[in-house]
Amino acid sequence: MARWEAAIATSTDHIGHRVLRFASPPPAVSVAIPVRNEVARIGDCLRAFAAQRGSLSFDVVLLLNGCDDGTSTHVEALAASLPFRMRAIERRLPLGSGAGHARRLALQEAARGAPGAVLMTTDADAVVPPNWIARNLAALAGADAVAGQAVIDPVEALPIPARLHEDDARECAYAALLDEIASMADPDPADPWPRHDEHSGASIAVKATAYTAAGGIPSVALGEDRLFFRALHRIDARIRHDPTIRVVVSGRIEGRAAGDMADTMRRHMVEPDPTLDERLETAGTALLRAQARAALRDIWRRGDGVGRGRFLARRLRISAMQLREALSLPFLGAAWEAIEAASPILRRVPVPASAVLPETRVARRLLQGMRARISPLPADQAATTACAVAKVA
């Protein structure tokens, strides 16, 4: 643990804001932002960094990808008025390379400029709160990476049909129930409840060592944020999903890439999505997944391998050889990923959007039962209970 991690304290400034205090020098922070034609929004994005509270040292790296709307000129005009160091790097990436490639390049530049720094990233249409850097640093005191949440600007959200807001609210409420089930069935000391289950490129903080170990942001057109956190899980990085860290993003329906959030909202306006987000599943399966992961964690910690795992292997319908191969991997996260891929009953099946309300009721019943008997189960009993619950649900 770095010295600054153990030396963080909070106090209150003269107007009542909580401020981070470091007994030793805080780490260098470098913020990477991919930018593509954001002349109307980049000013608000950068001014939000100028308003960061506390005497924190940080720099901002902008990766200007083929901007032809005046963004570059606007950024240059703003630079002299900003109280932090900013580097604007112009590139023209191939068409279709996507936000993932641009974010990866931006983070590479950020890491190159400040070796060993804490790396953070957000979007060019996002406005971070005044305590964004401070809160991320506080959360990193017990973690290797921090995931924040992105919320749509309330004014820009007004033109979005009420039906989409209602659908999203139901889906988010169901996601929160599933995540609470997981937090109770498979507690994570680095990520206690309350937390959230989102992975948005609009708010990521990660220690440079963990970023490098995970292989960096994947160079993909879409979904680089989720894939990056999956890679962090694979190497057993400590991840905090901090519900107090939120950034405001635009509610535009004309996006910068096919399949991005704006494109998804525009498509939903025409035709509702027939299934829930891919990360969501039936409540019974979510419980089974969490309890199986907890059982594997116990087997991994005790180091008694396949002997105690045979019961779990049978319940998950995987062979002893598949379990042995998973347990031979260097990280628990990698072992769990291998078992998830091998188990037919852990295969993710799309859930119809029409099922969100009945599944919400099931999730609430499961939580009530779990709260009534909060006690960890042995590996074999956990797997048996989970399978029984999954069949009933």
LINNORBEL-V127120 format. One record per pair of residues at least 12 apart in sequence whose C-alpha atoms are under 8 Angstrom apart, sorted by the first residue. I is the first residue (numbers start at 1). J is the second residue. Records with the same first field share a line. If there is no record, write none. Layout:
I=J ; J
This chain:
3=24
4=22 ; 23 ; 24 ; 25 ; 26 ; 27 ; 141
5=140 ; 141 ; 142
6=141
7=22 ; 23 ; 24
8=20 ; 21 ; 22 ; 23 ; 138 ; 141
9=21 ; 22 ; 23
19=53 ; 54 ; 134
20=54 ; 134 ; 138
26=56
27=117 ; 118
28=57 ; 58 ; 114 ; 116 ; 117 ; 118
29=57 ; 58 ; 59 ; 114 ; 117 ; 118 ; 119 ; 120
30=58 ; 59 ; 60 ; 61 ; 110 ; 111 ; 114 ; 117 ; 118 ; 119 ; 120
31=58 ; 59 ; 60 ; 61 ; 107 ; 110 ; 119 ; 120 ; 121 ; 122
32=60 ; 61 ; 62 ; 63 ; 103 ; 106 ; 107 ; 109 ; 110 ; 119 ; 120 ; 121 ; 122
33=60 ; 61 ; 62 ; 63 ; 103 ; 106 ; 121 ; 122 ; 123 ; 124
34=62 ; 63 ; 64 ; 65 ; 99 ; 102 ; 103 ; 106 ; 122 ; 123 ; 124
35=62 ; 63 ; 64 ; 65 ; 67 ; 123 ; 124
36=64 ; 65 ; 66 ; 67 ; 124 ; 256
37=65 ; 66 ; 67 ; 68 ; 69 ; 70 ; 71
38=67 ; 69 ; 71 ; 124 ; 125
39=69 ; 70 ; 71 ; 72 ; 74
41=124 ; 125 ; 126
42=71 ; 75 ; 124 ; 125
43=74 ; 75 ; 78
44=127
45=124 ; 125 ; 126 ; 127 ; 128
46=82
47=82
48=127 ; 128 ; 129 ; 130
49=128 ; 130
50=82 ; 83 ; 84
51=130
52=129 ; 130 ; 131 ; 132 ; 133
53=130 ; 131 ; 134
54=134
56=134
57=84
58=84 ; 85
59=84 ; 85 ; 86 ; 87
60=84 ; 85 ; 86 ; 87 ; 110
61=86 ; 87 ; 88 ; 89 ; 106 ; 109 ; 110
62=86 ; 87 ; 88 ; 89 ; 106
63=88 ; 89 ; 90 ; 91 ; 102 ; 103 ; 105 ; 106
64=88 ; 89 ; 90 ; 91
65=90 ; 91 ; 92 ; 93 ; 102
66=90 ; 91 ; 92 ; 93
75=88
96=221
97=219 ; 220 ; 221
98=220 ; 221 ; 222 ; 257
99=220 ; 221 ; 222 ; 224 ; 257
100=217 ; 218 ; 219 ; 220 ; 221 ; 222 ; 223 ; 224 ; 225
101=217 ; 218 ; 219 ; 220 ; 221
102=219
103=121 ; 217
104=216 ; 217 ; 218 ; 219
107=119 ; 121
111=208
115=208
116=207 ; 208 ; 209
117=207 ; 208
118=205 ; 206 ; 207 ; 208
119=205 ; 206 ; 207 ; 208
120=203 ; 204 ; 205 ; 206
121=201 ; 202 ; 203 ; 204 ; 205
122=201 ; 202 ; 203 ; 204
123=201 ; 202 ; 203 ; 249
125=249 ; 250
126=202 ; 247 ; 248 ; 249 ; 250
127=247 ; 248 ; 249
128=246 ; 247 ; 248
129=246 ; 247
132=245 ; 246
135=245
136=205 ; 245
139=240 ; 242
140=205 ; 206 ; 207 ; 240
142=190 ; 238
143=190 ; 237 ; 238 ; 239 ; 240
144=206 ; 207 ; 210 ; 237 ; 238 ; 239 ; 240
145=204 ; 205 ; 206 ; 207 ; 210 ; 237 ; 238 ; 239 ; 240
146=204 ; 205 ; 206 ; 239 ; 240 ; 241 ; 242
147=198 ; 199 ; 200 ; 203 ; 204 ; 205 ; 239 ; 240 ; 241 ; 242
148=198 ; 199 ; 200 ; 202 ; 203 ; 204 ; 241 ; 242 ; 243 ; 244 ; 245 ; 246 ; 247
149=198 ; 199 ; 200 ; 202 ; 203 ; 243 ; 245 ; 246 ; 247
150=200 ; 202 ; 203 ; 246 ; 247 ; 248 ; 249
151=246 ; 247 ; 248 ; 249
152=248 ; 249 ; 250 ; 251
153=248 ; 249 ; 250 ; 251
156=250 ; 251 ; 252
157=251
160=269
161=269
164=268 ; 269
170=356 ; 357
171=276 ; 356
174=356 ; 359 ; 360 ; 363
175=197 ; 280
176=196 ; 197
177=360 ; 363 ; 364 ; 367
178=280 ; 283 ; 286 ; 287 ; 363
179=196 ; 197
180=193 ; 194 ; 367
181=286 ; 287 ; 290 ; 363 ; 366 ; 367
182=286 ; 287 ; 290 ; 291
184=370 ; 374
185=287 ; 290 ; 291 ; 294 ; 376
186=290 ; 291 ; 293 ; 294
187=294
190=238 ; 239 ; 240
191=238 ; 239 ; 240 ; 241
194=243
195=240 ; 241 ; 242 ; 243
196=241 ; 242 ; 243
197=241
198=241
199=225 ; 226 ; 229
200=225 ; 226
201=224 ; 225
202=247 ; 249
203=245 ; 246 ; 247
210=232 ; 237
211=232
213=235
214=228 ; 231 ; 232 ; 234 ; 235
215=231
216=228
222=259 ; 260
233=333 ; 334
234=331 ; 332 ; 333 ; 334 ; 337
235=331 ; 332 ; 333 ; 334
236=331 ; 332 ; 333 ; 334
253=265 ; 266
254=266
273=353
274=352 ; 353 ; 354
275=350 ; 351 ; 352 ; 353 ; 354
276=350 ; 351 ; 352 ; 353 ; 356
278=348 ; 350
280=350 ; 351
281=348 ; 349 ; 350 ; 351
282=351 ; 359
283=359 ; 360 ; 362 ; 363 ; 390 ; 393
284=362 ; 363 ; 386 ; 389 ; 390 ; 391 ; 392 ; 393
285=346 ; 390
287=386 ; 389 ; 390
288=383 ; 386 ; 387 ; 389 ; 390
289=346
291=382 ; 383 ; 386
292=312 ; 379 ; 382 ; 383 ; 386
293=336
294=379
295=312 ; 378 ; 379 ; 380 ; 382 ; 383
296=309 ; 336 ; 379
297=332
298=379
299=379
300=327 ; 332
305=324 ; 327
306=320 ; 323 ; 324
308=379
309=323 ; 379
311=380 ; 383
312=379 ; 380 ; 383
315=383 ; 384 ; 387
316=343 ; 344 ; 345 ; 346
317=343 ; 344 ; 345
318=339 ; 342 ; 343 ; 344
322=339 ; 342
323=339
326=338 ; 339
362=393
